């Protein structure tokens, strides 16, 4: 299933929905009411839906089974990030493609060998942006706005000290994200990445969550970033240095992961700051972020 958070207009409250066979949006609450199916979650909250796990997904399937046509076309609704306001910071993994680690070596003289453990950082909740919304340039803060296509995973069943063997049982689904980065800000704070990664609106995400059971192999998905139609990044998740089970196991060691937590798994080579000469985004640029089988984001950079 493809699960969305949407509203009927910009001023209306958000709801959860399912992408129907016709490509439109099925309102889960409306479908459940018509089918007389009791939902074990708050139909206005994606985190509540995610926390309901297999019971929630079964209820959704029963609710939409007899829906002949979607309630809305995509053009008639506003799609939000699947989880518009995470309960905590979004977890991120740095340097998780070897080619990306190598391309940034000149800017990183203090670290020349691939770490033996994942490099974690985070982005504050207000970085989350819509899949087709405008990304603020924050020109008063940065002149080096960069792109980073990433596969993001959504935690379903929470836990602490999760083993690699059991890690994938804790994945609810996957979405597309772009870890937009202010490069000079990223390096101004003692190489602590949080500040340069956490400007408001610098994490477009979506357009939906594809449930884990509908992604055959998350470790073999093509991913690409384009700016103004020009391909900047083009790779495959099979090149992830630390695979998804390792990421979950290491992150959850002594840290409780909860339903709805978001983990960005890393970006491949092709980022702007490592190019010769360096390239950065400016107001008016169009950034497209795509992961095979998951979805496509399209965002305009604005002043």
C-alpha positions in Angstrom: 0.0 0.0 0.0 0.9 3.6 -0.5 -0.2 5.6 2.5 -0.5 9.4 2.3 -1.2 12.3 4.6 -3.4 14.8 2.7 -5.8 17.7 3.1 -8.7 18.7 0.9 -7.2 22.2 0.8 -4.4 24.1 2.4 -6.7 25.3 5.2 -8.3 22.0 5.9 -7.0 19.5 8.6 -4.8 16.6 7.5 -6.2 13.1 7.0 -4.6 9.7 6.1 -5.3 8.1 2.8 -4.4 5.3 0.5 -3.5 5.6 -3.2 -6.1 3.7 -5.1 -5.8 1.5 -8.2 -6.8 4.5 -10.3 -4.0 6.7 -8.9 -6.3 8.8 -6.7 -6.6 9.2 -3.0 -9.0 7.1 -0.9 -10.0 8.8 2.4 -9.4 6.0 5.0 -11.9 7.3 7.5 -14.6 7.8 4.9 -14.0 4.3 3.5 -14.0 2.7 6.9 -17.3 4.5 7.8 -18.9 3.2 4.6 -17.7 -0.3 5.1 -18.5 -0.3 8.9 -14.9 -1.1 9.7 -13.6 0.0 13.1 -10.1 1.5 12.8 -7.6 0.8 15.5 -5.9 4.2 15.0 -6.7 7.9 14.6 -7.4 8.3 10.9 -6.1 11.9 11.1 -2.6 10.9 12.3 -0.1 8.9 10.3 2.0 8.1 13.4 -1.1 6.6 15.0 -1.6 4.5 11.9 2.0 3.3 11.9 1.8 2.4 15.6 -1.2 0.2 14.9 1.0 -2.1 12.8 -0.5 -5.2 11.1 -3.9 -4.7 12.8 -4.1 -1.2 11.3 -3.1 -2.4 7.8 -5.6 -5.2 7.9 -8.4 -2.8 8.9 -7.4 -0.5 6.0 -7.5 -3.3 3.5 -11.0 -4.3 4.7 -12.2 -0.7 4.6 -11.0 0.0 1.0 -11.8 -3.4 -0.5 -15.1 -2.3 -1.9 -14.2 1.2 -2.9 -14.7 1.3 -6.6 -13.2 4.8 -7.3 -10.9 7.0 -5.3 -12.5 9.8 -3.4 -10.1 12.4 -4.8 -7.7 12.8 -7.7 -4.2 13.8 -6.7 -4.7 17.1 -8.5 -7.6 17.9 -6.1 -5.8 17.5 -2.8 -2.7 18.8 -1.1 -0.1 16.1 -0.2 1.8 16.7 2.9 4.9 14.8 4.1 3.7 11.4 5.2 4.7 12.3 8.8 4.3 16.1 8.7 5.6 16.7 12.2 7.8 13.9 13.6 7.7 13.5 17.4 11.5 13.8 17.5 14.4 14.7 15.3 14.8 12.7 12.1 17.8 10.3 12.3 20.3 10.4 9.5 23.4 8.4 8.4 26.4 10.2 6.9 29.0 8.7 4.6 27.0 5.6 3.8 28.0 5.2 0.2 31.7 4.7 -0.4 31.8 6.9 -3.5 30.3 9.8 -1.5 32.8 9.3 1.3 35.6 9.4 -1.2 34.4 12.4 -3.1 34.4 14.5 0.1 37.9 13.5 1.2 39.5 16.9 0.3 37.1 18.7 2.6 37.6 16.2 5.4 41.4 15.9 6.1 40.8 14.7 9.6 38.9 11.6 8.5 40.4 9.6 5.6 39.3 6.1 6.3 35.7 4.8 6.3 34.4 4.6 9.9 33.9 1.2 11.3 30.5 2.3 12.7 27.7 4.4 11.0 28.1 8.2 11.4 24.8 9.4 12.8 23.4 13.0 13.0 19.9 14.4 13.0 17.6 17.1 11.5 15.1 19.0 13.7 11.4 18.3 13.0 10.7 21.6 11.3 13.0 20.7 8.5 10.3 18.4 7.1 8.7 19.7 4.0 6.0 18.6 1.6 6.8 16.4 -1.5 6.0 19.2 -3.9 6.4 22.3 -1.8 8.9 25.2 -2.0 12.2 24.8 -0.3 13.4 28.0 1.3 16.9 29.1 0.2 17.6 30.9 3.5 19.9 33.2 1.6 20.6 35.2 4.8 22.2 32.1 6.3 23.8 30.1 3.4 25.1 30.6 -0.1 26.0 26.9 -0.5 22.7 25.0 -0.7 23.2 21.4 -1.7 21.2 18.3 -2.6 21.2 14.7 -1.2 18.8 12.1 -2.5 18.1 9.4 0.2 15.9 6.4 0.9 14.2 6.9 4.2 12.7 4.1 6.3 9.9 4.4 8.9 10.0 2.5 12.1 6.9 0.5 12.9 7.4 -1.7 15.9 9.5 0.2 18.4 12.4 -1.3 20.5 15.7 -0.9 22.1 18.9 -3.0 21.4 17.3 -4.4 18.3 19.5 -7.1 16.7 20.5 -7.1 13.1 18.6 -10.5 12.6 15.3 -8.9 13.8 15.9 -5.4 12.5 13.7 -5.6 9.4 10.7 -6.7 11.4 10.8 -3.2 12.9 10.4 -1.4 9.5 6.9 -0.2 8.7 7.7 1.2 5.3 9.8 3.5 3.1 9.6 7.0 1.6 11.8 9.4 -0.4 13.7 12.2 1.2 16.2 14.9 0.2 18.7 15.9 3.0 19.1 19.5 1.8 22.3 20.9 3.3 23.8 24.3 3.9 27.4 23.3 3.4 29.3 26.2 4.9 27.0 26.2 8.0 27.6 22.5 8.2 31.3 23.1 8.7 31.2 26.3 10.8 30.3 24.5 14.0 33.3 22.2 14.7 32.2 19.8 12.0 29.0 19.2 14.0 26.5 18.7 11.1 23.2 19.4 13.0 23.1 23.1 12.4 23.8 23.0 8.7 21.4 20.2 8.2 18.5 21.6 10.2 17.3 24.8 8.5 13.5 25.0 8.3 12.0 23.3 5.3 15.2 21.5 4.3 13.8 18.0 4.2 11.2 17.4 1.5 9.8 14.0 2.0 7.1 11.7 0.5 5.1 11.6 -1.5 3.8 8.6 0.5 4.9 5.7 2.6 5.2 2.4 0.7 4.6 -0.4 3.2 7.5 -2.7 3.8 5.7 -5.8 2.4 5.3 -4.0 -1.0 9.0 -3.3 -1.4 10.6 -6.5 -2.7 14.2 -5.5 -1.9 15.0 -2.2 -0.3 18.7 -3.0 -0.8 18.3 -2.9 -4.6 16.6 0.4 -5.5 17.8 2.9 -8.0 17.9 6.5 -6.7 18.4 9.7 -8.5 18.5 13.5 -7.9 18.0 16.0 -10.8 18.4 19.8 -10.7 16.7 21.7 -13.5 16.4 18.4 -15.3 20.1 17.6 -15.1 21.0 14.3 -13.4 23.3 15.1 -10.4 23.2 11.8 -8.5 22.5 8.3 -9.9 23.1 5.2 -7.9 21.5 2.2 -6.2 20.8 1.2 -2.6 22.9 -2.0 -3.1 25.9 0.3 -2.7 24.9 1.2 0.9 28.1 0.7 3.0 26.1 -0.1 6.2 23.0 -2.0 5.3 19.6 -1.3 6.8 19.7 -4.0 9.5 23.1 -2.7 10.7 21.8 0.9 10.8 18.8 -0.1 12.9 20.8 -2.3 15.3 23.5 0.4 15.9 21.1 3.2 16.3 18.8 1.3 18.7 21.7 0.3 21.0 20.7 2.0 24.2 18.3 4.3 22.3 14.6 3.4 22.1 13.2 3.7 18.6 9.4 4.4 18.4 6.7 4.0 15.9 6.9 6.8 13.3 10.6 7.4 13.8 12.3 8.3 10.5 15.8 7.2 9.4 17.5 8.6 6.4 20.0 6.0 5.1 22.6 8.0 3.3 23.3 9.7 0.0 25.5 8.6 -2.9 28.1 10.6 -4.8 27.3 13.6 -7.0 26.6 16.2 -4.4 27.2 19.8 -5.4 30.0 20.8 -3.0 32.3 18.0 -4.3 32.0 18.9 -7.9 34.7 20.8 -9.9 33.8 23.6 -9.7 31.3 23.3 -6.8 27.7 23.7 -7.7 24.9 24.9 -5.4 21.2 25.6 -5.7 19.6 29.1 -6.0 16.1 30.5 -6.0 14.2 29.3 -9.1 16.0 26.0 -9.3 13.8 22.8 -9.5 15.1 19.8 -7.5 13.7 16.3 -8.3 14.4 13.4 -6.0 13.4 9.9 -7.0 13.7 6.4 -5.6 12.7 3.5 -7.7 9.4 1.9 -6.7 8.9 4.4 -3.9 8.2 7.8 -5.5 9.2 11.2 -6.8 9.6 14.6 -5.1 9.6 17.9 -7.0 10.5 21.0 -5.2 11.3 24.6 -6.2 14.0 26.6 -4.4 12.6 29.9 -3.3 14.0 33.1 -1.7 
